[in-house]
Each structure stands twice: as C-alpha cells, then as structure tokens.
Amino acid sequence: MGNSSSNRDVERFLELLRHRASCRSYLDREVEDWKLDNCLEAARLAPSACNKQPWRFKIVKDLDLRARICADGLLPGLPMPWLAEAPVIVVVCSEENIVTHTLAPLVSGVKYQLLDLGIAGEHFVLAATVQGLATCWIGWFKEKRVREILRLPRRLKIVSLISLGYPAAPLEQPAKKEISEILVD
Ligand SMILES: Cc1cc2nc3c(=O)[nH]c(=O)nc-3n(C[C@H](O)[C@H](O)[C@H](O)COP(=O)(O)O)c2cc1C
C-alpha cells in the first residue's frame, strides 16, 4: 500500500464494508481450511491494549457440538434456528492478563479485552467477507453452558460466537446512521 494507495483502493475497501452484513441463512457447504486460515491470520494481526493479544479462537465444525450449542447454549427470547445451518461456529474467547485486563480497567473504567476481541473478531469477519463467506456475531448465548459443552478451561472467557459459512441468499445491510449523526460537536 504506502504512497501508491489510491481512491480505487479506498473505494474497494469501503465496498467490502458495505457488502458485509449479518447472515442468518447458510448453504450446506463446507468452509475450506485455507479460507479459515486467512481469517485467523487477519485476526492475529489486530491491535490490542499493551499488545497482550488476549484473543483465543475455538473453531467448532463438529456437527454434534454445534447441535448442542444450538439446543442448549443460546439464551431464550431470541430464537436463532438458522445457527444450526452454519457449518462453523467460531467461539471468541479472551485469556486475560491481571494487570491489563483487571487492574487497568479499575483505574480507567475501560475493559480493554472487550475492545481487543471486538477488533480481532471484526478482522476475522472482514477476511471472511472478502473471501465470499458470511458471518453473524452472536452475543446472546449462555457463556458457562457453551464453555462446558466445549470443555474450555475456566481461564478462557467466551465473549462472543460468530457463525461462519456461505450465504444462502444475497445479504442486505440494514440502514446505518449518517456521518453527521455520529459526529459529536
Ligand atoms: C456484539 C454483537 C452481538 C450480536 N448478537 C447477535 C445475536 O445474538 N443474534 C443475532 O441474530 N445477531 C446478533 N448480532 C448482529 C446484529 O444484530 C447486527 O450486526 C446489526 O443488526 C447490524 O446489522 P449488520 O451486521 O448486517 O450490519 C450481534 C452483533 C454484535 C456486533
């Protein structure tokens, strides 16, 4: 990139962002490992507070484990029957450092690990998007139950799930606020 970056580069980048939308219907088609590796490579490169890189990803492809998450790992009130169609569930976990993730937030009031995982997770999502895959962040899940189903150690806190697969239909992003609405005077 560097000095050679042009209007065309930024337009392509913005198009990617406009093209991404939460996907709630998936094809019965496997995700290639090399595409998943690219997503993980993108996540790995994310910035983080004190460069602690607290993100850990559990990639769940196993049909039985996915079925158990769908049956018993989601919170009530927001049915997500489509999750059972997604060939991959990415479990976004944080492995926390006492100074950066417990003591510093007591002083600043900011939970840096949540920011870090959000950034890394969205790197993953955008790498998926550019490869023709689709995703949906899922925050409405039972943290303890999913940890049990996957036998994850207690040191890992699950912050979000992300469904991943090929979209069954064209995606449409819902309306977003205008720049004037998000700028503070
Ligand atoms: C942290 C977070 C948690 C979310 N949790 C859920 C969820 O539990 N179920 C769901 O269907 N969508 C969930 N979403 C997707 C949002 O509904 C979606 O991003 C929003 O409506 C904007 O749509 P877009 O992603 O297509 O731009 C979540 C998104 C984020 C960022």
PDBQT file of the ligand as one rigid body, heavy atoms in Angstrom, charges set to zero:
ROOT
HETATM    1  C1  LIG A 201     -21.618  -7.786  19.753  1.00  0.00    +0.000 C 
HETATM    2  C2  LIG A 201     -22.740  -8.208  18.823  1.00  0.00    +0.000 A 
HETATM    3  C3  LIG A 201     -23.658  -9.147  19.245  1.00  0.00    +0.000 A 
HETATM    4  C4  LIG A 201     -24.664  -9.597  18.375  1.00  0.00    +0.000 A 
HETATM    5  N1  LIG A 201     -25.517 -10.586  18.784  1.00  0.00    +0.000 NA
HETATM    6  C5  LIG A 201     -26.423 -11.081  17.914  1.00  0.00    +0.000 A 
HETATM    7  C6  LIG A 201     -27.246 -12.198  18.282  1.00  0.00    +0.000 A 
HETATM    8  O1  LIG A 201     -27.140 -12.736  19.390  1.00  0.00    +0.000 OA
HETATM    9  N2  LIG A 201     -28.137 -12.668  17.370  1.00  0.00    +0.000 N 
HETATM   10  C7  LIG A 201     -28.267 -12.104  16.113  1.00  0.00    +0.000 A 
HETATM   11  O2  LIG A 201     -29.095 -12.590  15.329  1.00  0.00    +0.000 OA
HETATM   12  N3  LIG A 201     -27.483 -11.046  15.737  1.00  0.00    +0.000 NA
HETATM   13  C8  LIG A 201     -26.570 -10.540  16.597  1.00  0.00    +0.000 A 
HETATM   14  N4  LIG A 201     -25.755  -9.503  16.211  1.00  0.00    +0.000 N 
HETATM   15  C9  LIG A 201     -25.879  -8.936  14.844  1.00  0.00    +0.000 C 
HETATM   16  C10 LIG A 201     -26.529  -7.560  14.868  1.00  0.00    +0.000 C 
HETATM   17  O3  LIG A 201     -27.906  -7.716  15.032  1.00  0.00    +0.000 OA
HETATM   18  C11 LIG A 201     -26.182  -6.830  13.551  1.00  0.00    +0.000 C 
HETATM   19  O4  LIG A 201     -24.791  -6.618  13.480  1.00  0.00    +0.000 OA
HETATM   20  C12 LIG A 201     -26.890  -5.487  13.434  1.00  0.00    +0.000 C 
HETATM   21  O5  LIG A 201     -28.282  -5.659  13.340  1.00  0.00    +0.000 OA
HETATM   22  C13 LIG A 201     -26.424  -4.706  12.201  1.00  0.00    +0.000 C 
HETATM   23  O6  LIG A 201     -26.580  -5.492  11.035  1.00  0.00    +0.000 OA
HETATM   24  P1  LIG A 201     -25.365  -5.818  10.076  1.00  0.00    +0.000 P 
HETATM   25  O7  LIG A 201     -24.404  -6.692  10.851  1.00  0.00    +0.000 OA
HETATM   26  O8  LIG A 201     -25.989  -6.595   8.941  1.00  0.00    +0.000 OA
HETATM   27  O9  LIG A 201     -24.734  -4.547   9.664  1.00  0.00    +0.000 OA
HETATM   28  C14 LIG A 201     -24.769  -9.044  17.067  1.00  0.00    +0.000 A 
HETATM   29  C15 LIG A 201     -23.821  -8.090  16.652  1.00  0.00    +0.000 A 
HETATM   30  C16 LIG A 201     -22.814  -7.689  17.501  1.00  0.00    +0.000 A 
HETATM   31  C17 LIG A 201     -21.773  -6.710  16.999  1.00  0.00    +0.000 C 
ENDROOT
TORSDOF 0
